Amino acid sequence: MRFTEADKSSGFLIEAYGDGGIQVNGHPYAQGLILTPQRIIAPWGPHSPPELTPEHLEPLLELAPQVVVLGTGSSQMFPDPGVYFDVMSRGIGFEIMDTGAACRTYNILVSEGRRVAAALLCC
C-alpha cells in the first residue's frame, strides 16, 4: 500500500509497505527494522513474532520513546508478554498490530510530534 505524499520535514516517514517490504523516505527495506523520526536501525529483529526476545527490544529502549509500535507482519500476533514486560514496566506505551496498521500508526504519531519508535517485521 502506498501512502499519500507526506511531509518529510518531521523526519523519517513510511511511504509504502507490502509483501516486498517497507519504503522509508525513498529507500526500500526487505527485512525488519526499527524506525524513529531521527533514526533507522536495519536489519532488525526475528523473522516472526514467536522468535521475539527481550534482547530484540533493547535497541528500542535506548531510544527513549514515549510509545513503541510493534508491527508483527501480515497479521497481528502477540509475542509472549514476558518479552515486552520490561518496556511497559518503564511506563512506555507498547502497541502490537499487523505491520500495515503499525506503519499507519507510526506516521500519525510522528505527525503529532510524539517520541515514537516502530519495530516492524516485514509482511
C-alpha positions as CSV (number, residue, x, y, z in Angstrom):
1,M,0.0,0.0,0.0
2,R,1.3,3.4,-0.9
3,F,0.6,6.4,1.3
4,T,-0.2,9.9,0.1
5,E,2.6,12.4,-0.1
6,A,3.8,13.0,3.5
7,D,5.7,16.0,4.9
8,K,9.2,14.6,5.5
9,S,10.3,17.6,7.5
10,S,9.2,15.6,10.6
11,G,11.9,13.0,9.9
12,F,11.7,9.5,8.6
13,L,8.3,8.6,7.4
14,I,6.9,5.4,5.9
15,E,5.8,5.9,2.3
16,A,4.7,2.4,1.4
17,Y,4.5,-1.2,2.7
18,G,3.5,-4.6,1.4
19,D,4.8,-8.0,0.6
20,G,8.0,-6.6,-0.8
21,G,8.8,-4.7,2.4
22,I,8.7,-1.2,3.7
23,Q,9.7,2.0,2.0
24,V,11.0,4.9,4.1
25,N,11.9,8.2,2.5
26,G,12.5,6.6,-0.9
27,H,14.6,3.6,0.4
28,P,13.1,0.1,0.4
29,Y,13.7,-2.3,3.3
30,A,13.0,-6.0,2.8
31,Q,13.8,-7.0,6.3
32,G,12.6,-5.9,9.7
33,L,13.7,-2.5,11.0
34,I,13.4,-0.1,13.9
35,L,12.3,3.4,12.9
36,T,12.1,6.7,14.7
37,P,11.8,10.1,13.1
38,Q,15.6,10.5,13.5
39,R,17.0,7.0,13.1
40,I,16.7,3.8,11.2
41,I,18.2,0.5,12.6
42,A,18.2,-2.1,9.8
43,P,18.1,-5.0,9.6
44,W,16.4,-5.7,12.9
45,G,14.6,-8.5,14.7
46,P,13.5,-12.0,14.2
47,H,11.6,-13.4,11.2
48,S,8.4,-13.9,13.1
49,P,6.8,-12.7,16.4
50,P,7.2,-16.1,18.3
51,E,11.0,-15.7,17.9
52,L,11.0,-12.2,19.5
53,T,13.1,-12.0,22.7
54,P,13.6,-9.2,25.2
55,E,17.0,-8.6,23.7
56,H,15.4,-7.6,20.4
57,L,13.7,-4.7,22.2
58,E,16.8,-3.4,23.9
59,P,17.7,-1.0,20.9
60,L,14.2,0.4,21.3
61,L,14.7,1.2,25.0
62,E,18.0,3.0,24.2
63,L,16.0,5.4,22.0
64,A,13.8,6.6,25.0
65,P,10.4,6.6,23.2
66,Q,7.1,7.5,24.7
67,V,5.5,4.7,22.8
68,V,6.6,1.6,20.9
69,V,4.6,0.3,17.9
70,L,5.3,-3.3,17.1
71,G,4.3,-4.5,13.6
72,T,4.1,-8.3,13.5
73,G,3.9,-8.9,9.8
74,S,0.8,-9.6,7.7
75,S,-1.4,-10.4,10.8
76,Q,-1.4,-9.3,14.4
77,M,0.4,-11.8,16.6
78,F,1.1,-11.3,20.2
79,P,4.5,-12.4,21.4
80,D,4.9,-13.8,24.9
81,P,4.1,-11.0,27.4
82,G,7.4,-11.5,29.1
83,V,9.1,-10.2,26.0
84,Y,7.6,-6.7,26.4
85,F,7.1,-6.5,30.1
86,D,10.2,-4.5,30.6
87,V,9.1,-1.9,28.1
88,M,5.7,-1.5,29.8
89,S,7.2,-1.5,33.3
90,R,9.2,1.6,32.4
91,G,6.0,3.5,31.6
92,I,6.5,3.3,27.8
93,G,3.3,2.6,25.8
94,F,3.5,-0.6,23.8
95,E,1.1,-1.3,20.9
96,I,1.0,-4.5,18.9
97,M,-0.6,-4.7,15.5
98,D,-0.1,-6.0,12.0
99,T,2.7,-4.2,10.1
100,G,0.3,-2.3,7.9
101,A,-1.5,-0.8,10.9
102,A,1.8,-0.2,12.6
103,C,3.1,1.8,9.6
104,R,0.0,4.0,9.5
105,T,0.1,4.5,13.3
106,Y,3.8,5.4,13.3
107,N,3.2,8.1,10.7
108,I,0.3,9.5,12.6
109,L,2.3,9.6,15.9
110,V,5.2,11.3,14.1
111,S,2.9,14.0,12.7
112,E,1.7,14.6,16.3
113,G,5.2,15.2,17.4
114,R,5.3,12.1,19.7
115,R,8.5,10.3,20.5
116,V,7.6,7.0,18.8
117,A,9.8,4.0,17.9
118,A,8.4,1.5,15.5
119,A,9.7,-2.1,15.4
120,L,8.5,-3.5,12.1
121,L,8.6,-7.1,10.9
122,C,8.1,-7.3,7.1
123,C,4.9,-8.6,5.7
